[in-house]
Amino acid sequence: MVKGGKIKEVEEFQYLNSCVIIDVNVGQEINARIGMTAAIFKLLKNIWRSSAYNTQTKINIHKSNV
């Protein structure tokens, strides 16, 4: 109990951008991380296509995100 109220028991929750699951199956966690990564790289699509950034800058951006 916290402050007189009960804490709801759940099978999964998100903590520090990671999906915590009671079940030991990590497949759902991996799929969630792949989805988040794909979304981030989709946001960077304009940078990859832009000629305003040189190749080394693009490589540095990629390395900082991997």
Secondary structure, DSSP 8 states (H G I E B T S, - for coil): -BTTB-----SEEEETTEEEESSS--HHHHHHHHHHHHHHHHHTHHHHH-SSS-HHHHHHHHHHH-
